[in-house]
Amino acid sequence: MGVNLLGLASDTARLRRIAAILREGLGEDGPPLPTLIEGLNRAIRPLAVLSVFALVGAAFYDPARYSAGMAALGLTPWPVWGLASGIVGLHFLTRAGGKPPRT
């Protein structure tokens, strides 16, 4: 039996199993896992737009609750807003695949 430094042999086995699962997908009838993940990724932007419309509708449906929610957002510290803005900016402003633009 060889020496297993820091559990690297078991980590390698786990990574091979994860790679096999990703290659196989979700079985015979299901879509491959990368396709499923890509579908979820593509659903994020339309859901974000629909949630903005739902927020506007909530202002008409229950104005008191909407006002309370907006007041709570007003109490959010500025570093949290900065972090959230950075995450959203990176999500929407980065190019998929990391390819540089053509010149």
N, CA, C and O of each residue as an XYZ file, in Angstrom:
412
protein
N       0.832     -1.176      0.000
C       0.000      0.000      0.000
C       0.877      1.241      0.000
O       1.808      1.341      0.799
N       0.589      2.188     -0.890
C       1.381      3.403     -0.985
C       0.916      4.449      0.014
O      -0.144      4.326      0.628
N       1.715      5.455      0.155
C       1.391      6.557      1.054
C       0.410      7.497      0.341
O       0.640      7.913     -0.795
N      -0.667      7.815      1.023
C      -1.680      8.707      0.465
C      -1.504     10.075      1.103
O      -2.013     10.324      2.196
N      -0.784     10.963      0.423
C      -0.524     12.286      0.967
C      -1.754     13.166      0.817
O      -2.208     13.409     -0.301
N      -2.296     13.644      1.923
C      -3.420     14.568      1.960
C      -4.665     14.040      1.258
O      -5.512     14.833      0.847
N      -4.797     12.747      1.112
C      -5.989     12.175      0.496
C      -6.088     12.424     -1.001
O      -7.191     12.434     -1.546
N      -4.961     12.626     -1.682
C      -4.999     12.960     -3.101
C      -5.531     11.810     -3.948
O      -6.182     12.054     -4.964
N      -5.272     10.568     -3.559
C      -5.765      9.438     -4.344
C      -7.290      9.381     -4.292
O      -7.937      9.142     -5.311
N      -7.865      9.599     -3.112
C      -9.322      9.559     -3.017
C      -9.943     10.770     -3.723
O     -11.025     10.657     -4.299
N      -9.269     11.926     -3.686
C      -9.763     13.096     -4.409
C      -9.756     12.843     -5.914
O     -10.690     13.232     -6.616
N      -8.720     12.201     -6.402
C      -8.638     11.892     -7.821
C      -9.760     10.948     -8.225
O     -10.360     11.111     -9.287
N     -10.043      9.973     -7.389
C     -11.142      9.043     -7.681
C     -12.474      9.773     -7.702
O     -13.317      9.499     -8.556
N     -12.670     10.697     -6.774
C     -13.918     11.475     -6.755
C     -14.045     12.322     -8.010
O     -15.119     12.384     -8.609
N     -12.964     12.976     -8.415
C     -13.000     13.802     -9.613
C     -13.277     12.969    -10.859
O     -13.988     13.420    -11.757
N     -12.730     11.771    -10.926
C     -13.016     10.886    -12.062
C     -14.480     10.481    -12.076
O     -15.093     10.406    -13.141
N     -15.046     10.220    -10.907
C     -16.465      9.855    -10.822
C     -17.353     11.030    -11.236
O     -18.342     10.837    -11.943
N     -17.010     12.236    -10.803
C     -17.778     13.425    -11.195
C     -17.693     13.624    -12.706
O     -18.696     13.948    -13.342
N     -16.510     13.435    -13.285
C     -16.346     13.577    -14.735
C     -17.194     12.543    -15.470
O     -17.793     12.850    -16.501
N     -17.247     11.316    -14.944
C     -18.070     10.282    -15.573
C     -19.552     10.648    -15.511
O     -20.287     10.449    -16.478
N     -19.979     11.173    -14.388
C     -21.381     11.584    -14.256
C     -21.691     12.702    -15.247
O     -22.748     12.686    -15.878
N     -20.792     13.670    -15.394
C     -21.010     14.759    -16.342
C     -21.054     14.255    -17.781
O     -21.831     14.758    -18.591
N     -20.229     13.270    -18.099
C     -20.246     12.711    -19.456
C     -21.522     11.939    -19.714
O     -22.085     12.019    -20.805
N     -21.989     11.185    -18.718
C     -23.169     10.338    -18.887
C     -24.461     11.140    -18.899
O     -25.431     10.737    -19.541
N     -24.486     12.261    -18.203
C     -25.706     13.048    -18.129
C     -26.636     12.511    -17.065
O     -26.192     11.905    -16.090
N     -27.914     12.729    -17.247
C     -28.908     12.333    -16.256
C     -29.583     11.020    -16.608
O     -30.691     10.755    -16.143
N     -28.955     10.218    -17.396
C     -29.530      8.923    -17.746
C     -29.958      8.891    -19.202
O     -29.711      9.829    -19.960
N     -30.602      7.799    -19.579
C     -30.999      7.581    -20.965
C     -32.056      8.579    -21.426
O     -31.985      9.077    -22.549
N     -33.038      8.877    -20.570
C     -34.161      9.720    -20.974
C     -33.915     11.206    -20.731
O     -34.544     12.046    -21.374
N     -33.020     11.538    -19.824
C     -32.800     12.934    -19.458
C     -31.756     13.600    -20.327
O     -30.943     12.930    -20.964
N     -31.781     14.918    -20.352
C     -30.753     15.634    -21.122
C     -29.404     15.524    -20.428
O     -29.351     15.276    -19.223
N     -28.325     15.702    -21.158
C     -27.012     15.695    -20.508
C     -26.911     16.833    -19.503
O     -27.514     17.890    -19.686
N     -26.162     16.614    -18.466
C     -26.046     17.595    -17.389
C     -25.554     18.958    -17.877
O     -26.107     19.969    -17.445
N     -24.555     19.045    -18.743
C     -24.151     20.379    -19.215
C     -25.283     21.115    -19.938
O     -25.388     22.336    -19.830
N     -26.129     20.387    -20.672
C     -27.268     21.004    -21.340
C     -28.256     21.532    -20.320
O     -28.805     22.620    -20.495
N     -28.488     20.790    -19.271
C     -29.392     21.228    -18.216
C     -28.859     22.480    -17.527
O     -29.618     23.410    -17.259
N     -27.570     22.510    -17.242
C     -26.956     23.678    -16.601
C     -27.036     24.885    -17.526
O     -27.309     25.995    -17.067
N     -26.804     24.687    -18.811
C     -26.901     25.792    -19.771
C     -28.330     26.318    -19.844
O     -28.535     27.526    -19.966
N     -29.316     25.433    -19.772
C     -30.715     25.869    -19.760
C     -31.034     26.713    -18.540
O     -31.723     27.728    -18.643
N     -30.533     26.295    -17.387
C     -30.739     27.095    -16.177
C     -30.039     28.451    -16.290
O     -30.572     29.471    -15.854
N     -28.854     28.451    -16.874
C     -28.123     29.697    -17.051
C     -28.885     30.655    -17.966
O     -28.920     31.859    -17.714
N     -29.491     30.126    -19.022
C     -30.248     30.968    -19.948
C     -31.564     31.442    -19.334
O     -32.124     32.437    -19.797
N     -32.065     30.772    -18.323
C     -33.333     31.162    -17.705
C     -33.165     32.303    -16.700
O     -34.158     32.910    -16.300
N     -31.950     32.606    -16.289
C     -31.728     33.608    -15.256
C     -32.153     34.996    -15.729
O     -32.836     35.706    -14.991
N     -31.776     35.391    -16.910
C     -32.080     36.750    -17.373
C     -33.572     36.976    -17.569
O     -34.077     38.001    -17.110
N     -34.311     36.078    -18.225
C     -35.764     36.308    -18.316
C     -36.436     36.322    -16.947
O     -37.371     37.092    -16.727
N     -35.974     35.488    -16.033
C     -36.553     35.496    -14.683
C     -36.263     36.808    -13.969
O     -37.092     37.285    -13.193
N     -35.097     37.397    -14.220
C     -34.773     38.681    -13.610
C     -35.713     39.768    -14.127
O     -36.172     40.607    -13.352
N     -35.999     39.761    -15.415
C     -36.909     40.755    -15.989
C     -38.326     40.548    -15.450
O     -38.998     41.513    -15.086
N     -38.776     39.310    -15.398
C     -40.117     39.041    -14.874
C     -40.239     39.413    -13.404
O     -41.303     39.840    -12.957
N     -39.159     39.252    -12.650
C     -39.217     39.623    -11.236
C     -39.330     41.132    -11.055
O     -39.939     41.590    -10.088
N     -38.756     41.912    -11.968
C     -38.911     43.371    -11.904
C     -40.364     43.743    -12.167
O     -40.916     44.605    -11.483
N     -40.991     43.101    -13.154
C     -42.413     43.356    -13.409
C     -43.267     42.938    -12.211
O     -44.240     43.614    -11.878
N     -42.907     41.832    -11.566
C     -43.642     41.394    -10.377
C     -43.479     42.395     -9.240
O     -44.413     42.607     -8.465
N     -42.322     43.003     -9.132
C     -42.090     44.008     -8.103
C     -42.967     45.236     -8.325
O     -43.525     45.782     -7.373
N     -43.088     45.668     -9.566
C     -43.967     46.789     -9.885
C     -45.417     46.415     -9.596
O     -46.169     47.225     -9.054
N     -45.812     45.203     -9.950
C     -47.174     44.743     -9.656
C     -47.443     44.660     -8.167
O     -48.558     44.933     -7.722
N     -46.434     44.285     -7.391
C     -46.603     44.195     -5.939
C     -46.885     45.561     -5.335
O     -47.586     45.659     -4.328
N     -46.346     46.620     -5.938
C     -46.607     47.971     -5.439
C     -48.086     48.316     -5.565
O     -48.624     49.034     -4.722
N     -48.740     47.823     -6.590
C     -50.175     48.084     -6.766
C     -51.030     47.138     -5.937
O     -52.092     47.523     -5.447
N     -50.568     45.895     -5.777
C     -51.362     44.886     -5.077
C     -51.371     45.102     -3.569
O     -52.428     45.013     -2.944
N     -50.216     45.383     -2.974
C     -50.114     45.569     -1.520
C     -49.143     46.715     -1.228
O     -47.975     46.473     -0.924
N     -49.623     47.970     -1.319
C     -48.714     49.117     -1.171
C     -48.016     49.188      0.188
O     -46.858     49.599      0.258
N     -48.695     48.798      1.263
C     -48.072     48.879      2.589
C     -46.888     47.915      2.694
O     -45.831     48.279      3.209
N     -47.064     46.712      2.216
C     -45.990     45.722      2.284
C     -44.832     46.138      1.352
O     -43.662     45.962      1.690
N     -45.172     46.681      0.197
C     -44.155     47.158     -0.734
C     -43.336     48.283     -0.092
O     -42.109     48.299     -0.195
N     -44.012     49.208      0.559
C     -43.321     50.319      1.227
C     -42.402     49.818      2.327
O     -41.290     50.320      2.492
N     -42.866     48.827      3.082
C     -42.031     48.261      4.145
C     -40.784     47.598      3.553
O     -39.690     47.732      4.101
N     -40.947     46.894      2.451
C     -39.809     46.247      1.801
C     -38.806     47.253      1.267
O     -37.597     47.060      1.392
N     -39.311     48.331      0.670
C     -38.417     49.357      0.143
C     -37.710     50.103      1.278
O     -36.551     50.494      1.133
N     -38.395     50.301      2.399
C     -37.743     50.939      3.557
C     -36.630     50.042      4.096
O     -35.571     50.530      4.492
N     -36.873     48.726      4.111
C     -35.836     47.794      4.560
C     -34.631     47.824      3.618
O     -33.487     47.750      4.067
N     -34.888     47.932      2.316
C     -33.778     48.035      1.366
C     -33.002     49.330      1.570
O     -31.790     49.373      1.357
N     -33.703     50.390      1.986
C     -33.038     51.663      2.244
C     -32.080     51.604      3.417
O     -31.173     52.430      3.517
N     -32.267     50.641      4.305
C     -31.394     50.487      5.473
C     -30.187     49.577      5.204
O     -29.354     49.361      6.085
N     -30.107     49.050      3.983
C     -29.000     48.172      3.628
C     -27.706     48.988      3.556
O     -27.682     50.036      2.911
N     -26.624     48.527      4.208
C     -25.358     49.283      4.187
C     -24.776     49.396      2.775
O     -24.976     48.515      1.938
N     -24.063     50.480      2.526
C     -23.533     50.728      1.188
C     -22.526     49.687      0.723
O     -22.466     49.435     -0.480
N     -21.713     49.049      1.608
C     -20.805     48.017      1.084
C     -21.560     46.821      0.483
O     -21.088     46.195     -0.466
N     -22.732     46.514      1.043
C     -23.525     45.410      0.490
C     -24.029     45.786     -0.901
O     -24.029     44.953     -1.807
N     -24.460     47.042     -1.074
C     -24.907     47.494     -2.389
C     -23.741     47.469     -3.387
O     -23.918     47.096     -4.547
N     -22.570     47.861     -2.933
C     -21.404     47.832     -3.811
C     -21.060     46.420     -4.258
O     -20.763     46.188     -5.429
N     -21.101     45.480     -3.323
C     -20.824     44.081     -3.654
C     -21.863     43.534     -4.621
O     -21.520     42.880     -5.606
N     -23.147     43.805     -4.336
C     -24.219     43.336     -5.220
C     -24.089     43.958     -6.602
O     -24.289     43.274     -7.606
N     -23.759     45.238     -6.671
C     -23.596     45.909     -7.967
C     -22.435     45.310     -8.751
O     -22.524     45.132     -9.966
N     -21.359     45.005     -8.057
C     -20.219     44.385     -8.728
C     -20.551     43.020     -9.289
O     -20.153     42.692    -10.407
N     -21.277     42.218     -8.523
C     -21.645     40.875     -8.980
C     -22.567     40.964    -10.197
O     -22.362     40.266    -11.190
N     -23.584     41.827    -10.115
C     -24.511     41.970    -11.241
C     -23.779     42.525    -12.463
O     -23.999     42.068    -13.584
N     -22.917     43.500    -12.244
C     -22.156     44.057    -13.354
C     -21.277     43.025    -14.028
O     -21.233     42.960    -15.257
N     -20.582     42.222    -13.254
C     -19.743     41.181    -13.841
C     -20.575     40.132    -14.559
O     -20.157     39.598    -15.586
N     -21.755     39.836    -14.021
C     -22.601     38.819    -14.658
C     -23.089     39.280    -16.026
O     -23.053     38.512    -16.988
N     -23.542     40.520    -16.121
C     -24.141     40.976    -17.363
C     -23.139     41.606    -18.332
O     -23.431     41.707    -19.523
N     -21.984     42.027    -17.860
C     -21.048     42.717    -18.731
C     -19.937     41.831    -19.274
O     -19.232     42.234    -20.200
N     -19.764     40.648    -18.727
C     -18.718     39.758    -19.237
C     -19.244     38.994    -20.440
O     -20.435     38.702    -20.547
N     -18.335     38.683    -21.330
C     -18.712     37.925    -22.522
C     -18.686     36.443    -22.202
O     -17.797     35.969    -21.495
N     -19.663     35.711    -22.723
C     -19.700     34.264    -22.530
C     -18.536     33.637    -23.281
O     -18.280     33.989    -24.432
N     -17.847     32.736    -22.660
C     -16.728     32.040    -23.269
C     -15.417     32.770    -23.135
O     -14.369     32.206    -23.449
N     -15.439     34.000    -22.682
C     -14.220     34.744    -22.447
C     -13.442     35.119    -23.699
O     -12.251     35.416    -23.615
N     -14.106     35.111    -24.878
C     -13.413     35.464    -26.096
C     -13.319     36.984    -26.218
O     -14.294     37.689    -25.957
N     -12.151     37.488    -26.613
C     -12.032     38.945    -26.789
C     -12.808     39.391    -28.020
O     -12.983     38.614    -28.958
N     -13.277     40.643    -28.024
C     -14.011     41.135    -29.197
C     -13.096     41.252    -30.412
O     -11.890     41.465    -30.282
N     -13.689     41.111    -31.590
C     -12.915     41.238    -32.832
C     -12.604     42.705    -33.084
O     -13.401     43.593    -32.777
N     -11.419     42.938    -33.655
C     -11.038     44.323    -33.964
C     -11.002     44.556    -35.452
O     -10.702     45.664    -35.896
